[in-house]
Amino acid sequence: MELRDFLLWLFADGGGAAIAAYWLMERLSKWVTSAAYRRYLSLALAPAIAWVAFAGAVALGYVNNPGDAQGWLEMLFTLGFTAVIGSQGAHGYLKLRE
């Protein structure tokens, strides 16, 4: 997998940010022991991963720049919302069915 493919996977294809956030939270659970703190951290981590991946892809020229401030705001909102919903869906599917 090339860097371009990885960045696209993180923010666009298949909800990679949600999966990456879920994976990181599983590894951080021994340091963050409070369930409430883990929940808030995961809600912040998933969109942050998507936003950084998208900004990196724009900076490297892999995707088009959204243009003005409104374009960026709309894109970041969409990416953040999708990442949060995806991470909660992954948690529900993998943990709550146990």
C-alpha positions as CSV (number, residue, x, y, z in Angstrom):
1,M,0.0,0.0,0.0
2,E,1.3,3.4,-0.9
3,L,1.0,6.6,1.1
4,R,-1.7,7.9,-1.2
5,D,-3.8,4.8,-0.7
6,F,-3.3,4.8,3.0
7,L,-4.4,8.5,3.3
8,L,-7.4,7.9,1.1
9,W,-8.4,4.9,3.2
10,L,-8.1,6.9,6.4
11,F,-10.4,9.7,5.4
12,A,-12.5,8.5,2.5
13,D,-12.5,4.8,1.6
14,G,-14.2,2.5,4.1
15,G,-14.0,4.6,7.2
16,G,-10.4,4.0,8.0
17,A,-10.2,6.8,10.6
18,A,-13.0,5.0,12.5
19,I,-11.1,1.7,12.4
20,A,-7.8,3.4,13.3
21,A,-9.4,5.2,16.2
22,Y,-10.9,2.0,17.5
23,W,-7.6,0.2,17.2
24,L,-5.8,3.0,19.0
25,M,-8.4,3.0,21.8
26,E,-7.9,-0.7,22.3
27,R,-4.2,-0.1,22.9
28,L,-4.8,2.9,25.1
29,S,-7.3,1.2,27.4
30,K,-4.7,0.2,29.9
31,W,-3.6,3.8,30.4
32,V,-7.0,5.4,30.2
33,T,-9.0,3.5,32.7
34,S,-12.2,5.6,32.9
35,A,-14.9,4.5,30.5
36,A,-16.1,8.1,30.2
37,Y,-12.6,9.4,29.3
38,R,-12.2,6.6,26.8
39,R,-15.5,7.5,25.2
40,Y,-14.6,11.2,24.9
41,L,-11.1,10.4,23.7
42,S,-12.5,8.1,20.9
43,L,-15.0,10.8,19.9
44,A,-12.1,13.2,19.5
45,L,-9.6,10.8,18.0
46,A,-11.6,9.5,15.1
47,P,-12.3,12.9,13.4
48,A,-8.8,14.1,14.2
49,I,-7.3,11.2,12.3
50,A,-9.6,11.9,9.3
51,W,-8.8,15.6,9.3
52,V,-5.0,15.1,9.5
53,A,-5.2,12.5,6.7
54,F,-7.3,14.8,4.5
55,A,-5.0,17.8,5.1
56,G,-2.0,15.6,4.3
57,A,-3.6,14.4,1.1
58,V,-4.4,17.9,0.1
59,A,-0.9,19.1,0.9
60,L,0.7,16.3,-1.1
61,G,-1.6,16.9,-4.0
62,Y,-3.4,13.6,-3.8
63,V,-6.9,15.2,-3.7
64,N,-8.2,18.6,-4.8
65,N,-8.1,21.5,-2.4
66,P,-11.7,22.3,-1.2
67,G,-11.0,25.9,-2.0
68,D,-12.3,28.6,0.3
69,A,-13.0,28.5,4.0
70,Q,-16.6,27.3,3.4
71,G,-15.4,24.4,1.3
72,W,-12.9,23.4,4.0
73,L,-15.5,23.7,6.8
74,E,-18.0,21.6,4.9
75,M,-15.4,18.9,4.1
76,L,-14.1,18.8,7.7
77,F,-17.6,18.6,9.1
78,T,-18.4,15.7,6.8
79,L,-15.2,13.9,7.5
80,G,-15.6,14.4,11.3
81,F,-19.3,13.3,11.4
82,T,-18.6,10.2,9.3
83,A,-15.6,9.3,11.5
84,V,-17.5,9.6,14.7
85,I,-20.5,7.6,13.4
86,G,-18.2,5.0,12.0
87,S,-16.2,4.6,15.2
88,Q,-19.4,4.3,17.3
89,G,-20.7,1.7,14.8
90,A,-17.5,-0.3,15.0
91,H,-17.7,-0.2,18.8
92,G,-21.3,-1.3,18.7
93,Y,-20.7,-4.1,16.3
94,L,-17.5,-5.5,17.9
95,K,-18.0,-4.9,21.6
96,L,-21.7,-4.5,22.4
97,R,-22.7,-7.8,20.8
98,E,-20.5,-9.7,23.3
